[in-house]
Amino acid sequence: MAFLNEIKTDLSETLLKGDECIVTCYSDKIVIIEGHKGLYHYEEGEIKVKVKSKKGLVSVKGNKLKIEEAGCAQLVISGEILSVALDGGL
């Protein structure tokens, strides 16, 4: 199990980390958002997720975006990820 966690750490990049939320990218294919408060906006090229932060939203832009998992602990988005950003549009 330690080896699997080491691989996950090596292959991922934590983009945003604070007391409220953690956003982690795996390559340009998967984004995991921990500490989310639900889906805010969904369209073909962009998914916006409400998060526990001062800005309020995480915006994921890309192609063929798909929500793979939406649990109370985390939200997983897959596809061709082009950008991930905090968005104060709430």
C-alpha positions as CSV (number, residue, x, y, z in Angstrom):
1,M,0.0,0.0,0.0
2,A,2.9,2.4,0.7
3,F,4.2,1.9,-2.8
4,L,0.8,2.8,-4.3
5,N,0.7,6.0,-2.2
6,E,4.2,6.9,-3.3
7,I,3.2,6.5,-7.0
8,K,0.1,8.6,-6.4
9,T,2.3,11.3,-4.8
10,D,4.8,11.3,-7.7
11,L,2.2,11.4,-10.4
12,S,0.0,14.1,-8.9
13,E,0.2,17.8,-8.5
14,T,-1.7,19.5,-5.7
15,L,-2.9,22.8,-7.2
16,L,-4.7,24.3,-4.3
17,K,-4.5,23.4,-0.7
18,G,-5.9,25.1,2.4
19,D,-8.1,24.5,5.3
20,E,-11.2,24.5,3.2
21,C,-10.4,22.5,0.0
22,I,-7.7,20.5,-1.8
23,V,-7.6,20.3,-5.6
24,T,-5.3,17.7,-7.1
25,C,-4.5,17.0,-10.8
26,Y,-3.3,13.7,-12.1
27,S,-1.6,14.3,-15.5
28,D,-4.0,16.3,-17.7
29,K,-6.7,13.6,-17.4
30,I,-8.1,13.7,-13.8
31,V,-8.9,16.4,-11.2
32,I,-10.0,15.5,-7.7
33,I,-11.6,18.2,-5.6
34,E,-11.8,17.5,-1.8
35,G,-13.9,19.7,0.4
36,H,-16.5,20.6,-2.3
37,K,-20.0,21.9,-1.6
38,G,-21.6,20.7,-4.8
39,L,-21.9,21.3,-8.5
40,Y,-22.5,25.0,-9.6
41,H,-22.3,24.9,-13.4
42,Y,-21.9,22.1,-16.0
43,E,-21.5,22.5,-19.7
44,E,-19.5,20.7,-22.4
45,G,-16.2,22.6,-22.0
46,E,-16.4,23.8,-18.3
47,I,-17.4,22.5,-14.9
48,K,-17.6,24.8,-11.9
49,V,-17.7,23.4,-8.4
50,K,-18.6,25.2,-5.2
51,V,-15.8,24.8,-2.6
52,K,-15.1,25.8,0.9
53,S,-12.8,28.7,0.2
54,K,-12.9,32.5,0.1
55,K,-13.2,32.5,-3.8
56,G,-16.1,30.1,-3.7
57,L,-15.6,28.2,-7.0
58,V,-13.1,25.9,-8.8
59,S,-13.4,26.1,-12.6
60,V,-12.2,23.2,-14.6
61,K,-12.0,23.8,-18.4
62,G,-11.3,21.1,-21.0
63,N,-12.6,18.7,-23.6
64,K,-14.8,15.7,-23.1
65,L,-15.2,16.6,-19.4
66,K,-17.1,14.0,-17.3
67,I,-17.9,13.7,-13.6
68,E,-16.7,10.3,-12.6
69,E,-17.6,10.5,-8.9
70,A,-19.6,12.9,-6.8
71,G,-19.5,11.9,-3.2
72,C,-19.7,14.0,0.0
73,A,-15.9,13.8,0.5
74,Q,-14.7,14.4,-3.1
75,L,-15.6,15.1,-6.7
76,V,-13.6,13.5,-9.5
77,I,-13.6,15.1,-13.0
78,S,-12.0,13.3,-16.0
79,G,-11.3,14.4,-19.6
80,E,-8.7,16.4,-21.4
81,I,-8.0,19.0,-18.7
82,L,-6.8,22.4,-20.1
83,S,-7.0,24.6,-17.0
84,V,-8.0,24.5,-13.3
85,A,-8.5,27.8,-11.5
86,L,-10.2,29.4,-8.5
87,D,-13.1,31.5,-9.6
88,G,-14.8,34.2,-7.5
89,G,-18.0,34.1,-9.5
90,L,-20.3,33.2,-6.7
